[in-house]
Amino acid sequence: MAVFGFPKTSRLLNAADYKAVFSNAQFKVSSRHFLVLANRNSRSSARLGLVIAKKNVALAVQRNRIKRQLRNRFRHNRELLDQLDLVVLARKDADKLDNKELIDTIDSLWQDLHSKMKRAAAKSQGDR
């Protein structure tokens, strides 16, 4: 049975963790509503950080809904995102998506990120 918890080991916890991803993101994927920055980490699992600004999503209930869906989709797609530190930034009007559109958008971003990682791995194997 799979475990879908979200312990502290699965989160970016401090400013240094976020800064490391922001300053030298190895992978970037985006949609109209979100930007995902990612770095490889030396840990055995992926970690997630969320930046859902009040400027872009005004209502707290909407910010919380978006964060809840992002964490949920992260937990269920952890195998795609292995050994990555991720920061997800919400763009303007992200709160206009209903839950189904939000989930589809997030899953699409995870798939795009996984594809970029595979291409980068294949390229580094080809360079050797």
N, CA, C and O atoms as a GROMACS GRO file, in nm:
protein
  512
    1MET      N    1   0.083  -0.118   0.000
    1MET     CA    2   0.000   0.000   0.000
    1MET      C    3   0.088   0.124   0.000
    1MET      O    4   0.183   0.133   0.078
    2ALA      N    5   0.058   0.218  -0.085
    2ALA     CA    6   0.138   0.339  -0.097
    2ALA      C    7   0.109   0.435   0.019
    2ALA      O    8  -0.003   0.441   0.070
    3VAL      N    9   0.212   0.508   0.058
    3VAL     CA   10   0.197   0.608   0.164
    3VAL      C   11   0.195   0.745   0.100
    3VAL      O   12   0.287   0.780   0.026
    4PHE      N   13   0.090   0.823   0.128
    4PHE     CA   14   0.075   0.952   0.064
    4PHE      C   15   0.082   1.068   0.163
    4PHE      O   16   0.014   1.168   0.145
    5GLY      N   17   0.163   1.055   0.265
    5GLY     CA   18   0.179   1.163   0.362
    5GLY      C   19   0.261   1.277   0.304
    5GLY      O   20   0.312   1.268   0.192
    6PHE      N   21   0.272   1.384   0.380
    6PHE     CA   22   0.352   1.499   0.338
    6PHE      C   23   0.438   1.546   0.455
    6PHE      O   24   0.414   1.653   0.511
    7PRO      N   25   0.539   1.464   0.492
    7PRO     CA   26   0.622   1.496   0.609
    7PRO      C   27   0.718   1.612   0.580
    7PRO      O   28   0.729   1.658   0.467
    8LYS      N   29   0.785   1.657   0.683
    8LYS     CA   30   0.880   1.769   0.668
    8LYS      C   31   0.990   1.736   0.569
    8LYS      O   32   1.044   1.826   0.505
    9THR      N   33   1.025   1.610   0.556
    9THR     CA   34   1.131   1.572   0.462
    9THR      C   35   1.088   1.592   0.317
    9THR      O   36   1.171   1.586   0.226
   10SER      N   37   0.959   1.615   0.294
   10SER     CA   38   0.907   1.638   0.158
   10SER      C   39   0.884   1.785   0.128
   10SER      O   40   0.826   1.819   0.025
   11ARG      N   41   0.928   1.873   0.218
   11ARG     CA   42   0.903   2.017   0.202
   11ARG      C   43   1.033   2.095   0.196
   11ARG      O   44   1.133   2.057   0.258
   12LEU      N   45   1.032   2.205   0.123
   12LEU     CA   46   1.139   2.303   0.133
   12LEU      C   47   1.104   2.386   0.256
   12LEU      O   48   0.996   2.444   0.263
   13LEU      N   49   1.195   2.394   0.352
   13LEU     CA   50   1.158   2.450   0.482
   13LEU      C   51   1.211   2.589   0.509
   13LEU      O   52   1.151   2.663   0.587
   14ASN      N   53   1.322   2.628   0.448
   14ASN     CA   54   1.379   2.758   0.484
   14ASN      C   55   1.418   2.838   0.360
   14ASN      O   56   1.414   2.788   0.248
   15ALA      N   57   1.455   2.961   0.383
   15ALA     CA   58   1.488   3.052   0.274
   15ALA      C   59   1.606   3.001   0.190
   15ALA      O   60   1.608   3.021   0.068
   16ALA      N   61   1.701   2.936   0.253
   16ALA     CA   62   1.817   2.884   0.178
   16ALA      C   63   1.774   2.778   0.078
   16ALA      O   64   1.828   2.772  -0.033
   17ASP      N   65   1.678   2.694   0.116
   17ASP     CA   66   1.628   2.590   0.024
   17ASP      C   67   1.563   2.654  -0.098
   17ASP      O   68   1.588   2.613  -0.212
   18TYR      N   69   1.479   2.755  -0.074
   18TYR     CA   70   1.412   2.825  -0.184
   18TYR      C   71   1.513   2.899  -0.271
   18TYR      O   72   1.504   2.895  -0.393
   19LYS      N   73   1.610   2.966  -0.207
   19LYS     CA   74   1.710   3.044  -0.279
   19LYS      C   75   1.792   2.955  -0.372
   19LYS      O   76   1.826   2.995  -0.484
   20ALA      N   77   1.825   2.835  -0.326
   20ALA     CA   78   1.902   2.742  -0.409
   20ALA      C   79   1.827   2.708  -0.538
   20ALA      O   80   1.888   2.695  -0.644
   21VAL      N   81   1.696   2.692  -0.528
   21VAL     CA   82   1.617   2.660  -0.648
   21VAL      C   83   1.600   2.783  -0.736
   21VAL      O   84   1.615   2.774  -0.858
   22PHE      N   85   1.570   2.898  -0.674
   22PHE     CA   86   1.551   3.020  -0.752
   22PHE      C   87   1.678   3.064  -0.824
   22PHE      O   88   1.671   3.107  -0.939
   23SER      N   89   1.793   3.053  -0.759
   23SER     CA   90   1.916   3.107  -0.817
   23SER      C   91   1.973   3.023  -0.930
   23SER      O   92   2.034   3.078  -1.022
   24ASN      N   93   1.955   2.893  -0.927
   24ASN     CA   94   2.008   2.812  -1.037
   24ASN      C   95   1.916   2.693  -1.066
   24ASN      O   96   1.951   2.578  -1.042
   25ALA      N   97   1.800   2.724  -1.116
   25ALA     CA   98   1.704   2.620  -1.152
   25ALA      C   99   1.754   2.544  -1.276
   25ALA      O  100   1.785   2.605  -1.378
   26GLN      N  101   1.760   2.414  -1.264
   26GLN     CA  102   1.805   2.331  -1.376
   26GLN      C  103   1.693   2.303  -1.474
   26GLN      O  104   1.716   2.285  -1.594
   27PHE      N  105   1.571   2.299  -1.423
   27PHE     CA  106   1.454   2.270  -1.507
   27PHE      C  107   1.346   2.374  -1.480
   27PHE      O  108   1.322   2.413  -1.366
   28LYS      N  109   1.279   2.417  -1.588
   28LYS     CA  110   1.168   2.510  -1.577
   28LYS      C  111   1.057   2.463  -1.668
   28LYS      O  112   1.079   2.433  -1.785
   29VAL      N  113   0.937   2.456  -1.614
   29VAL     CA  114   0.819   2.429  -1.695
   29VAL      C  115   0.711   2.527  -1.652
   29VAL      O  116   0.707   2.570  -1.536
   30SER      N  117   0.625   2.562  -1.746
   30SER     CA  118   0.524   2.660  -1.711
   30SER      C  119   0.397   2.638  -1.790
   30SER      O  120   0.394   2.570  -1.893
   31SER      N  121   0.293   2.698  -1.738
   31SER     CA  122   0.164   2.705  -1.806
   31SER      C  123   0.116   2.848  -1.787
   31SER      O  124   0.187   2.932  -1.731
   32ARG      N  125  -0.003   2.875  -1.833
   32ARG     CA  126  -0.058   3.009  -1.818
   32ARG      C  127  -0.075   3.045  -1.670
   32ARG      O  128  -0.067   3.163  -1.635
   33HIS      N  129  -0.097   2.947  -1.585
   33HIS     CA  130  -0.130   2.972  -1.446
   33HIS      C  131  -0.019   2.941  -1.346
   33HIS      O  132  -0.026   2.986  -1.232
   34PHE      N  133   0.084   2.866  -1.387
   34PHE     CA  134   0.188   2.825  -1.293
   34PHE      C  135   0.325   2.825  -1.359
   34PHE      O  136   0.338   2.808  -1.480
   35LEU      N  137   0.428   2.843  -1.275
   35LEU     CA  138   0.567   2.826  -1.314
   35LEU      C  139   0.629   2.730  -1.215
   35LEU      O  140   0.613   2.746  -1.094
   36VAL      N  141   0.698   2.629  -1.266
   36VAL     CA  142   0.765   2.531  -1.179
   36VAL      C  143   0.915   2.539  -1.206
   36VAL      O  144   0.960   2.524  -1.319
   37LEU      N  145   0.990   2.562  -1.100
   37LEU     CA  146   1.136   2.562  -1.106
   37LEU      C  147   1.185   2.440  -1.030
   37LEU      O  148   1.129   2.405  -0.925
   38ALA      N  149   1.289   2.375  -1.082
   38ALA     CA  150   1.336   2.251  -1.017
   38ALA      C  151   1.487   2.239  -1.025
   38ALA      O  152   1.550   2.282  -1.122
   39ASN      N  153   1.542   2.181  -0.921
   39ASN     CA  154   1.684   2.147  -0.911
   39ASN      C  155   1.695   2.003  -0.867
   39ASN      O  156   1.611   1.954  -0.792
   40ARG      N  157   1.799   1.935  -0.914
   40ARG     CA  158   1.826   1.803  -0.860
   40ARG      C  159   1.878   1.819  -0.718
   40ARG      O  160   1.949   1.916  -0.687
   41ASN      N  161   1.844   1.724  -0.631
   41ASN     CA  162   1.898   1.726  -0.496
   41ASN      C  163   1.970   1.595  -0.468
   41ASN      O  164   1.960   1.500  -0.545
   42SER      N  165   2.042   1.592  -0.358
   42SER     CA  166   2.119   1.472  -0.324
   42SER      C  167   2.041   1.380  -0.231
   42SER      O  168   2.095   1.280  -0.184
   43ARG      N  169   1.917   1.412  -0.205
   43ARG     CA  170   1.833   1.332  -0.116
   43ARG      C  171   1.769   1.218  -0.195
   43ARG      O  172   1.777   1.213  -0.318
   44SER      N  173   1.706   1.129  -0.124
   44SER     CA  174   1.643   1.014  -0.190
   44SER      C  175   1.501   1.045  -0.236
   44SER      O  176   1.440   0.964  -0.306
   45SER      N  177   1.448   1.161  -0.198
   45SER     CA  178   1.311   1.193  -0.237
   45SER      C  179   1.299   1.338  -0.283
   45SER      O  180   1.391   1.418  -0.265
   46ALA      N  181   1.185   1.369  -0.342
   46ALA     CA  182   1.158   1.504  -0.390
   46ALA      C  183   1.109   1.591  -0.275
   46ALA      O  184   1.052   1.541  -0.178
   47ARG      N  185   1.132   1.724  -0.288
   47ARG     CA  186   1.080   1.820  -0.190
   47ARG      C  187   1.005   1.929  -0.265
   47ARG      O  188   1.042   1.964  -0.377
   48LEU      N  189   0.901   1.981  -0.204
   48LEU     CA  190   0.812   2.079  -0.267
   48LEU      C  191   0.807   2.206  -0.186
   48LEU      O  192   0.796   2.204  -0.064
   49GLY      N  193   0.814   2.319  -0.257
   49GLY     CA  194   0.793   2.451  -0.197
   49GLY      C  195   0.689   2.524  -0.280
   49GLY      O  196   0.686   2.513  -0.402
   50LEU      N  197   0.603   2.600  -0.213
   50LEU     CA  198   0.494   2.669  -0.282
   50LEU      C  199   0.504   2.819  -0.260
   50LEU      O  200   0.531   2.864  -0.149
   51VAL      N  201   0.482   2.895  -0.367
   51VAL     CA  202   0.476   3.040  -0.359
   51VAL      C  203   0.345   3.082  -0.424
   51VAL      O  204   0.336   3.094  -0.547
   52ILE      N  205   0.245   3.104  -0.341
   52ILE     CA  206   0.113   3.142  -0.389
   52ILE      C  207   0.088   3.283  -0.335
   52ILE      O  208   0.036   3.299  -0.225
   53ALA      N  209   0.126   3.383  -0.411
   53ALA     CA  210   0.124   3.521  -0.364
   53ALA      C  211  -0.017   3.578  -0.357
   53ALA      O  212  -0.102   3.551  -0.442
   54LYS      N  213  -0.039   3.656  -0.254
   54LYS     CA  214  -0.167   3.724  -0.236
   54LYS      C  215  -0.195   3.820  -0.353
   54LYS      O  216  -0.310   3.844  -0.388
   55LYS      N  217  -0.089   3.872  -0.411
   55LYS     CA  218  -0.102   3.962  -0.527
   55LYS      C  219  -0.168   3.890  -0.646
   55LYS      O  220  -0.244   3.951  -0.720
   56ASN      N  221  -0.136   3.761  -0.663
   56ASN     CA  222  -0.188   3.686  -0.777
   56ASN      C  223  -0.316   3.610  -0.746
   56ASN      O  224  -0.399   3.591  -0.835
   57VAL      N  225  -0.333   3.567  -0.622
   57VAL     CA  226  -0.453   3.495  -0.580
   57VAL      C  227  -0.503   3.564  -0.453
   57VAL      O  228  -0.451   3.540  -0.344
   58ALA      N  229  -0.600   3.649  -0.467
   58ALA     CA  230  -0.639   3.742  -0.360
   58ALA      C  231  -0.703   3.674  -0.240
   58ALA      O  232  -0.673   3.712  -0.126
   59LEU      N  233  -0.789   3.578  -0.260
   59LEU     CA  234  -0.865   3.520  -0.150
   59LEU      C  235  -0.789   3.404  -0.084
   59LEU      O  236  -0.737   3.316  -0.152
   60ALA      N  237  -0.784   3.406   0.049
   60ALA     CA  238  -0.713   3.301   0.124
   60ALA      C  239  -0.771   3.164   0.095
   60ALA      O  240  -0.697   3.066   0.085
   61VAL      N  241  -0.903   3.155   0.083
   61VAL     CA  242  -0.965   3.025   0.057
   61VAL      C  243  -0.917   2.968  -0.077
   61VAL      O  244  -0.900   2.846  -0.090
   62GLN      N  245  -0.895   3.053  -0.176
   62GLN     CA  246  -0.845   3.008  -0.306
   62GLN      C  247  -0.697   2.971  -0.299
   62GLN      O  248  -0.656   2.872  -0.358
   63ARG      N  249  -0.618   3.050  -0.226
   63ARG     CA  250  -0.475   3.016  -0.209
   63ARG      C  251  -0.462   2.880  -0.141
   63ARG      O  252  -0.380   2.797  -0.182
   64ASN      N  253  -0.543   2.857  -0.038
   64ASN     CA  254  -0.538   2.730   0.034
   64ASN      C  255  -0.582   2.613  -0.054
   64ASN      O  256  -0.525   2.505  -0.046
   65ARG      N  257  -0.684   2.635  -0.136
   65ARG     CA  258  -0.732   2.530  -0.227
   65ARG      C  259  -0.622   2.492  -0.327
   65ARG      O  260  -0.598   2.374  -0.352
   66ILE      N  261  -0.556   2.593  -0.382
   66ILE     CA  262  -0.448   2.569  -0.479
   66ILE      C  263  -0.334   2.493  -0.412
   66ILE      O  264  -0.282   2.396  -0.467
   67LYS      N  265  -0.295   2.536  -0.292
   67LYS     CA  266  -0.186   2.468  -0.221
   67LYS      C  267  -0.224   2.324  -0.188
   67LYS      O  268  -0.142   2.233  -0.201
   68ARG      N  269  -0.347   2.303  -0.147
   68ARG     CA  270  -0.393   2.167  -0.114
   68ARG      C  271  -0.387   2.076  -0.237
   68ARG      O  272  -0.342   1.962  -0.227
   69GLN      N  273  -0.433   2.127  -0.351
   69GLN     CA  274  -0.429   2.046  -0.475
   69GLN      C  275  -0.285   2.021  -0.520
   69GLN      O  276  -0.253   1.911  -0.564
   70LEU      N  277  -0.198   2.122  -0.509
   70LEU     CA  278  -0.058   2.103  -0.548
   70LEU      C  279   0.009   1.996  -0.460
   70LEU      O  280   0.079   1.909  -0.511
   71ARG      N  281  -0.013   2.004  -0.329
   71ARG     CA  282   0.046   1.903  -0.240
   71ARG      C  283  -0.010   1.764  -0.270
   71ARG      O  284   0.064   1.666  -0.271
   72ASN      N  285  -0.139   1.757  -0.295
   72ASN     CA  286  -0.202   1.629  -0.324
   72ASN      C  287  -0.145   1.567  -0.452
   72ASN      O  288  -0.110   1.449  -0.453
   73ARG      N  289  -0.136   1.644  -0.557
   73ARG     CA  290  -0.082   1.592  -0.684
   73ARG      C  291   0.067   1.559  -0.670
   73ARG      O  292   0.114   1.464  -0.733
   74PHE      N  293   0.140   1.634  -0.590
   74PHE     CA  294   0.281   1.604  -0.562
   74PHE      C  295   0.293   1.467  -0.495
   74PHE      O  296   0.376   1.385  -0.534
   75ARG      N  297   0.210   1.443  -0.394
   75ARG     CA  298   0.214   1.315  -0.322
   75ARG      C  299   0.183   1.198  -0.414
   75ARG      O  300   0.245   1.092  -0.402
   76HIS      N  301   0.087   1.216  -0.504
   76HIS     CA  302   0.046   1.105  -0.590
   76HIS      C  303   0.137   1.086  -0.712
   76HIS      O  304   0.127   0.984  -0.780
   77ASN      N  305   0.224   1.181  -0.740
   77ASN     CA  306   0.316   1.170  -0.854
   77ASN      C  307   0.462   1.176  -0.811
   77ASN      O  308   0.548   1.216  -0.889
   78ARG      N  309   0.488   1.138  -0.689
   78ARG     CA  310   0.623   1.150  -0.634
   78ARG      C  311   0.726   1.071  -0.716
   78ARG      O  312   0.841   1.114  -0.726
   79GLU      N  313   0.687   0.957  -0.774
   79GLU     CA  314   0.783   0.877  -0.850
   79GLU      C  315   0.830   0.948  -0.977
   79GLU      O  316   0.941   0.921  -1.024
   80LEU      N  317   0.750   1.037  -1.032
   80LEU     CA  318   0.792   1.114  -1.150
   80LEU      C  319   0.895   1.220  -1.115
   80LEU      O  320   0.976   1.259  -1.199
   81LEU      N  321   0.894   1.266  -0.991
   81LEU     CA  322   0.971   1.383  -0.950
   81LEU      C  323   1.086   1.347  -0.858
   81LEU      O  324   1.131   1.430  -0.779
   82ASP      N  325   1.133   1.224  -0.867
   82ASP     CA  326   1.232   1.173  -0.774
   82ASP      C  327   1.359   1.258  -0.775
   82ASP      O  328   1.408   1.297  -0.881
   83GLN      N  329   1.412   1.286  -0.656
   83GLN     CA  330   1.536   1.358  -0.634
   83GLN      C  331   1.535   1.499  -0.692
   83GLN      O  332   1.633   1.542  -0.753
   84LEU      N  333   1.424   1.570  -0.674
   84LEU     CA  334   1.414   1.709  -0.718
   84LEU      C  335   1.368   1.797  -0.603
   84LEU      O  336   1.290   1.755  -0.518
   85ASP      N  337   1.419   1.919  -0.602
   85ASP     CA  338   1.363   2.025  -0.520
   85ASP      C  339   1.280   2.111  -0.613
   85ASP      O  340   1.331   2.163  -0.712
   86LEU      N  341   1.151   2.126  -0.583
   86LEU     CA  342   1.058   2.198  -0.669
   86LEU      C  343   1.005   2.321  -0.600
   86LEU      O  344   0.976   2.318  -0.480
   87VAL      N  345   0.991   2.429  -0.675
   87VAL     CA  346   0.919   2.547  -0.628
   87VAL      C  347   0.812   2.576  -0.731
   87VAL      O  348   0.842   2.592  -0.850
   88VAL      N  349   0.688   2.582  -0.686
   88VAL     CA  350   0.575   2.612  -0.774
   88VAL      C  351   0.526   2.752  -0.742
   88VAL      O  352   0.493   2.782  -0.628
   89LEU      N  353   0.522   2.838  -0.844
   89LEU     CA  354   0.473   2.974  -0.829
   89LEU      C  355   0.340   2.987  -0.902
   89LEU      O  356   0.328   2.946  -1.018
   90ALA      N  357   0.243   3.044  -0.836
   90ALA     CA  358   0.112   3.067  -0.899
   90ALA      C  359   0.117   3.202  -0.972
   90ALA      O  360   0.173   3.299  -0.922
   91ARG      N  361   0.059   3.204  -1.089
   91ARG     CA  362   0.047   3.328  -1.165
   91ARG      C  363  -0.093   3.384  -1.148
   91ARG      O  364  -0.180   3.322  -1.088
   92LYS      N  365  -0.113   3.501  -1.202
   92LYS     CA  366  -0.243   3.567  -1.193
   92LYS      C  367  -0.352   3.478  -1.251
   92LYS      O  368  -0.330   3.408  -1.350
   93ASP      N  369  -0.466   3.481  -1.190
   93ASP     CA  370  -0.585   3.407  -1.232
   93ASP      C  371  -0.575   3.255  -1.213
   93ASP      O  372  -0.657   3.182  -1.268
   94ALA      N  373  -0.479   3.208  -1.138
   94ALA     CA  374  -0.475   3.065  -1.108
   94ALA      C  375  -0.599   3.022  -1.031
   94ALA      O  376  -0.642   2.907  -1.039
   95ASP      N  377  -0.655   3.115  -0.957
   95ASP     CA  378  -0.774   3.086  -0.879
   95ASP      C  379  -0.900   3.073  -0.964
   95ASP      O  380  -1.004   3.031  -0.914
   96LYS      N  381  -0.892   3.108  -1.091
   96LYS     CA  382  -1.007   3.098  -1.181
   96LYS      C  383  -1.030   2.954  -1.228
   96LYS      O  384  -1.136   2.923  -1.282
   97LEU      N  385  -0.930   2.867  -1.210
   97LEU     CA  386  -0.943   2.727  -1.251
   97LEU      C  387  -1.032   2.652  -1.153
   97LEU      O  388  -1.020   2.670  -1.032
   98ASP      N  389  -1.121   2.568  -1.206
   98ASP     CA  390  -1.194   2.481  -1.114
   98ASP      C  391  -1.102   2.363  -1.079
   98ASP      O  392  -0.994   2.350  -1.135
   99ASN      N  393  -1.146   2.278  -0.986
   99ASN     CA  394  -1.057   2.173  -0.936
   99ASN      C  395  -1.011   2.077  -1.045
   99ASN      O  396  -0.895   2.036  -1.045
  100LYS      N  397  -1.097   2.040  -1.136
  100LYS     CA  398  -1.058   1.947  -1.243
  100LYS      C  399  -0.952   2.010  -1.334
  100LYS      O  400  -0.853   1.946  -1.366
  101GLU      N  401  -0.973   2.135  -1.374
  101GLU     CA  402  -0.875   2.204  -1.458
  101GLU      C  403  -0.743   2.221  -1.382
  101GLU      O  404  -0.635   2.207  -1.440
  102LEU      N  405  -0.753   2.250  -1.254
  102LEU     CA  406  -0.634   2.268  -1.172
  102LEU      C  407  -0.553   2.138  -1.166
  102LEU      O  408  -0.431   2.139  -1.184
  103ILE      N  409  -0.620   2.027  -1.140
  103ILE     CA  410  -0.553   1.897  -1.133
  103ILE      C  411  -0.491   1.861  -1.268
  103ILE      O  412  -0.378   1.813  -1.273
  104ASP      N  413  -0.565   1.882  -1.377
  104ASP     CA  414  -0.513   1.852  -1.510
  104ASP      C  415  -0.390   1.937  -1.542
  104ASP      O  416  -0.294   1.887  -1.599
  105THR      N  417  -0.393   2.064  -1.505
  105THR     CA  418  -0.280   2.153  -1.529
  105THR      C  419  -0.158   2.107  -1.450
  105THR      O  420  -0.047   2.102  -1.503
  106ILE      N  421  -0.178   2.075  -1.324
  106ILE     CA  422  -0.067   2.030  -1.239
  106ILE      C  423  -0.007   1.900  -1.291
  106ILE      O  424   0.115   1.887  -1.301
  107ASP      N  425  -0.093   1.805  -1.325
  107ASP     CA  426  -0.043   1.677  -1.378
  107ASP      C  427   0.034   1.697  -1.508
  107ASP      O  428   0.135   1.631  -1.532
  108SER      N  429  -0.014   1.788  -1.591
  108SER     CA  430   0.055   1.818  -1.716
  108SER      C  431   0.194   1.878  -1.688
  108SER      O  432   0.291   1.844  -1.756
  109LEU      N  433   0.202   1.965  -1.590
  109LEU     CA  434   0.332   2.024  -1.553
  109LEU      C  435   0.427   1.917  -1.501
  109LEU      O  436   0.545   1.918  -1.536
  110TRP      N  437   0.379   1.825  -1.418
  110TRP     CA  438   0.464   1.717  -1.368
  110TRP      C  439   0.515   1.631  -1.484
  110TRP      O  440   0.632   1.595  -1.487
  111GLN      N  441   0.427   1.599  -1.580
  111GLN     CA  442   0.467   1.519  -1.696
  111GLN      C  443   0.573   1.593  -1.779
  111GLN      O  444   0.672   1.532  -1.821
  112ASP      N  445   0.552   1.722  -1.802
  112ASP     CA  446   0.649   1.802  -1.878
  112ASP      C  447   0.784   1.803  -1.807
  112ASP      O  448   0.888   1.790  -1.871
  113LEU      N  449   0.782   1.818  -1.676
  113LEU     CA  450   0.905   1.820  -1.598
  113LEU      C  451   0.976   1.685  -1.606
  113LEU      O  452   1.098   1.679  -1.621
  114HIS      N  453   0.899   1.578  -1.595
  114HIS     CA  454   0.957   1.444  -1.605
  114HIS      C  455   1.020   1.422  -1.743
  114HIS      O  456   1.128   1.365  -1.752
  115SER      N  457   0.954   1.468  -1.848
  115SER     CA  458   1.008   1.455  -1.984
  115SER      C  459   1.138   1.533  -1.998
  115SER      O  460   1.233   1.484  -2.058
  116LYS      N  461   1.143   1.654  -1.943
  116LYS     CA  462   1.266   1.733  -1.949
  116LYS      C  463   1.380   1.664  -1.875
  116LYS      O  464   1.494   1.666  -1.921
  117MET      N  465   1.349   1.604  -1.761
  117MET     CA  466   1.451   1.533  -1.686
  117MET      C  467   1.505   1.414  -1.765
  117MET      O  468   1.626   1.391  -1.769
  118LYS      N  469   1.414   1.340  -1.829
  118LYS     CA  470   1.458   1.224  -1.908
  118LYS      C  471   1.544   1.268  -2.026
  118LYS      O  472   1.644   1.204  -2.057
  119ARG      N  473   1.505   1.378  -2.093
  119ARG     CA  474   1.584   1.428  -2.206
  119ARG      C  475   1.723   1.472  -2.158
  119ARG      O  476   1.823   1.445  -2.225
  120ALA      N  477   1.729   1.540  -2.045
  120ALA     CA  478   1.857   1.585  -1.991
  120ALA      C  479   1.946   1.466  -1.953
  120ALA      O  480   2.067   1.469  -1.977
  121ALA      N  481   1.885   1.363  -1.895
  121ALA     CA  482   1.960   1.242  -1.859
  121ALA      C  483   2.012   1.172  -1.982
  121ALA      O  484   2.127   1.128  -1.985
  122ALA      N  485   1.929   1.162  -2.087
  122ALA     CA  486   1.970   1.098  -2.210
  122ALA      C  487   2.082   1.178  -2.277
  122ALA      O  488   2.177   1.120  -2.331
  123LYS      N  489   2.072   1.310  -2.273
  123LYS     CA  490   2.174   1.394  -2.332
  123LYS      C  491   2.307   1.379  -2.258
  123LYS      O  492   2.413   1.372  -2.321
  124SER      N  493   2.301   1.374  -2.125
  124SER     CA  494   2.426   1.359  -2.048
  124SER      C  495   2.487   1.219  -2.070
  124SER      O  496   2.609   1.204  -2.068
  125GLN      N  497   2.403   1.119  -2.092
  125GLN     CA  498   2.454   0.985  -2.125
  125GLN      C  499   2.519   0.986  -2.262
  125GLN      O  500   2.621   0.920  -2.283
  126GLY      N  501   2.460   1.059  -2.356
  126GLY     CA  502   2.514   1.067  -2.491
  126GLY      C  503   2.645   1.144  -2.497
  126GLY      O  504   2.728   1.118  -2.584
  127ASP      N  505   2.665   1.239  -2.406
  127ASP     CA  506   2.787   1.319  -2.403
  127ASP      C  507   2.905   1.241  -2.350
  127ASP      O  508   3.020   1.281  -2.372
  128ARG      N  509   2.880   1.132  -2.282
  128ARG     CA  510   2.991   1.055  -2.222
  128ARG      C  511   3.058   0.966  -2.319
  128ARG      O  512   3.153   0.896  -2.283
   0.00000   0.00000   0.00000
